[in-house]
Amino acid sequence: MQNIDKLWITILFLLGLVTFIVAFMFLSYYINKKVVPEIDRDMDNAVINLDGPHAITETKWTRYLEIFIACFMLFFLLPLFILVAVIIKLESKGPIFNLNLYIGLDGKPFHCIKFRTFKLAQVKPTGNSIEKQKINYTKFGTFLVKTSIDEIPILFNVLMGSVSLVGRSLYLSDPKNLVKVPAQYKEIILSVKPGLASLHTIGVRRKKIKPDHMYILDAFYAERKSLVFDIKVLLSSVVILGLNTEY
């Protein structure tokens, strides 16, 4: 009798797993064929009103929803989180995480948490996060950057409120960062939080815009920001990261 019960439990588990995989594949297909092209068209036809108004004010309900999603993602990704941390420690000496100062909402600096991807002796990168840096990555660190797995710990920043699930690009807290950004764009960009997912993720990986012109998409995002648009950007970013790891 016990063997039969175990057999049924195993069958139900496998059926649930297969159903989840199939549903995820269909959802990914739909997003890639329907949602991503919509985002592409939005970026291609981006028109920015520099006179505002721009970002909508974050409500307590959207903040609660963001915290719930971040907690769920951390719980779901916990096995991967632990595995990555162990490999980092085994591969090279140094801390598991890398903390750098980034420019947050209204220009206030904050420490952003990422998995360490470079050797301990490596000088920390400077400049915009969307600019390519000559960093001495570890072998595993190169994989983490290409797959964006190094950014999973940013979910802790989401819980702390310094980063949103969806927002603008991450800019390191360095005066040189915004030198190339026209003055009329800076106020717009800093009016929204940086995001774990952003139009930067989509724009650069799909080669829709040059990396040093990402401030245009950041300003465009600030103008278009809404719950529906955020969901589209988040889903598109997840699918694009899964289908195209070119950086």
Sequence and secondary structure as in RCSB ss.txt:
>XXXX:A:sequence
MQNIDKLWITILFLLGLVTFIVAFMFLSYYINKKVVPEIDRDMDNAVINLDGPHAITETKWTRYLEIFIACFMLF
FLLPLFILVAVIIKLESKGPIFNLNLYIGLDGKPFHCIKFRTFKLAQVKPTGNSIEKQKINYTKFGTFLVKTSID
EIPILFNVLMGSVSLVGRSLYLSDPKNLVKVPAQYKEIILSVKPGLASLHTIGVRRKKIKPDHMYILDAFYAERK
SLVFDIKVLLSSVVILGLNTEY
>XXXX:A:secstr
 HHHHHHHHHHHHHHHHHHHHHHHHHHHHHIIIIIHHHHHHHHHT    TT   S    HHHHHHHHHHHHHHHH
HTHHHHHHHHHHHHHHSSS SEEEEEEE GGG EEEEEEE  B TTS    SBTTS     B HHHHHHHHHTGG
GTTHHHHHHHTSSEEEEB  BBS TTTTTTS HHHHHHHTTS BEEEEHHHHHHHTT S GGGHHHHHHHHHHH 
 HHHHHHHHHHHHHHHHH    
